[in-house]
Amino acid sequence: MTVDVQYYVLLSMAVFCIGLFGVLTRRNALLFLMSVELMLNAANINLIAFAFYHGNLTGQLFALFTMALAAAEVAVGLGIILVLYRNFRDVDVTVPTTMRW
């Protein structure tokens, strides 16, 4: 017994919407970063589900590249968050708008 692709798409849509909600509503940089990770994981679910549906490994290969991209994004994001905390003593993403000028 296999699970239909539509259930994977619905799961991916739910995870992506949760991530999008987190990106649009959160001010904390760490929660913002976690929400972006949820969105990338939703894309991975879709890639792997459709690769399984079509019977090839291309989607799984792209999912591996997406995981490598997510790891690099976390490393850079945590570095930015550390600098943000060091300069402003807060991880609120609305505070550094004063750095523009």
C-alpha positions as CSV (number, residue, x, y, z in Angstrom):
1,M,0.0,0.0,0.0
2,T,1.5,3.3,-1.1
3,V,0.5,6.9,-0.2
4,D,-0.8,9.0,-3.0
5,V,1.2,12.0,-4.1
6,Q,-1.6,14.4,-3.3
7,Y,-1.1,13.7,0.4
8,Y,2.6,14.7,0.1
9,V,1.6,17.8,-1.7
10,L,-0.9,18.7,1.0
11,L,1.6,18.1,3.7
12,S,4.2,20.2,1.8
13,M,1.6,23.0,1.3
14,A,0.8,23.0,5.1
15,V,4.5,23.1,6.1
16,F,5.2,25.9,3.5
17,C,2.3,27.9,4.7
18,I,3.4,27.6,8.4
19,G,6.9,28.7,7.3
20,L,5.5,31.6,5.3
21,F,3.4,32.7,8.2
22,G,6.4,32.6,10.4
23,V,8.5,34.7,8.0
24,L,5.7,37.3,7.6
25,T,4.8,37.7,11.3
26,R,7.9,37.1,13.4
27,R,10.4,39.7,14.4
28,N,12.9,37.4,16.1
29,A,15.7,36.6,13.8
30,L,16.0,33.0,15.0
31,L,12.4,32.3,14.4
32,F,12.7,33.9,11.0
33,L,15.5,31.6,10.2
34,M,13.6,28.5,11.4
35,S,10.6,29.6,9.2
36,V,12.8,29.7,6.2
37,E,14.0,26.2,7.0
38,L,10.4,25.0,7.1
39,M,9.9,26.5,3.7
40,L,12.9,24.7,2.3
41,N,11.8,21.4,3.9
42,A,8.4,21.8,2.2
43,A,10.2,22.1,-1.1
44,N,12.2,19.0,-0.3
45,I,9.0,17.1,0.4
46,N,7.7,18.0,-3.0
47,L,10.9,17.2,-4.8
48,I,11.1,13.7,-3.2
49,A,7.4,13.0,-3.6
50,F,7.4,13.8,-7.3
51,A,10.7,11.9,-7.8
52,F,9.1,8.9,-6.3
53,Y,5.9,9.4,-8.4
54,H,7.9,9.6,-11.6
55,G,10.3,6.8,-10.7
56,N,13.6,8.7,-11.1
57,L,16.2,10.1,-8.7
58,T,16.4,13.6,-10.1
59,G,14.2,15.1,-7.3
60,Q,16.2,13.3,-4.6
61,L,19.4,14.8,-6.1
62,F,17.8,18.3,-6.0
63,A,16.7,17.7,-2.5
64,L,20.3,16.9,-1.5
65,F,21.4,20.2,-3.1
66,T,18.7,22.0,-1.2
67,M,19.8,20.5,2.1
68,A,23.4,21.7,1.3
69,L,21.9,25.2,0.5
70,A,20.0,25.1,3.8
71,A,23.1,24.2,5.8
72,A,25.0,27.1,4.2
73,E,22.1,29.5,4.8
74,V,22.0,28.5,8.5
75,A,25.8,29.1,8.8
76,V,25.5,32.6,7.3
77,G,22.3,33.4,9.1
78,L,23.7,32.5,12.5
79,G,26.7,34.7,11.8
80,I,24.5,37.6,10.9
81,I,22.4,37.0,14.0
82,L,25.5,37.0,16.2
83,V,26.6,40.3,14.7
84,L,23.1,41.7,15.2
85,Y,23.1,40.7,18.8
86,R,26.6,42.0,19.4
87,N,25.7,45.4,18.0
88,F,22.1,45.9,19.2
89,R,21.8,43.6,22.2
90,D,18.6,42.2,20.5
91,V,17.7,39.8,17.7
92,D,14.7,41.8,16.5
93,V,14.9,42.1,12.7
94,T,13.3,45.6,12.7
95,V,16.0,47.2,14.7
96,P,18.8,47.2,12.1
97,T,16.9,49.4,9.7
98,T,18.8,52.2,11.4
99,M,22.0,50.9,9.8
100,R,20.9,51.9,6.3
101,W,22.0,55.6,6.7
